[in-house]
Amino acid sequence: MSSGFKKYRMTRKNVLLLAQAIINVNGKIAWQDYASDSPYPDQHSLTLNDIKGSPEKLERFRNEFTHQMYSNVINDEMQRLEQEL
C-alpha cells in the first residue's frame, strides 16, 4: 500500500496534514513537557482546532512534531489524507 516515503515542506497546510495524521494513527496529539521542573512531566495534548486557531500552538506543534513525519506509519497516513483532499 505504501507508495514510498514523501518529504513534506512544513507549510501550514502540511503541518495540519501532519496533525490529522497523528490523530488518526495515535488517537490524539500528546507529548510530555520535560522543560518543566515538575518531577512528573506535564502531559499536553492538542486538538486540530487548537492548532488551526492559534499561531503559537501551530508553531509549538511544528517544533514538537515535525520529526514524526519521518515515521513511515505517519508519512503513509499523510499521503493517504492528501489523496482525499
C-alpha angles and dihedrals in degrees: 000000000000113000092199132268119315125200115221128199107227098246117154090260092052093045088057090046089053091048092052091047092052091049091049094048101036101025092239145019107255137157139164122245106225091172092078120088092230114121087229112053113237113254111225129188133182133199124215089250091054090055095044093047102047129051090201092054091045089054092045090051092048091052094047101039113028089099090062092072085072089066107099092220093053092042092052090050091050089053092047092050090048090057089056095053 
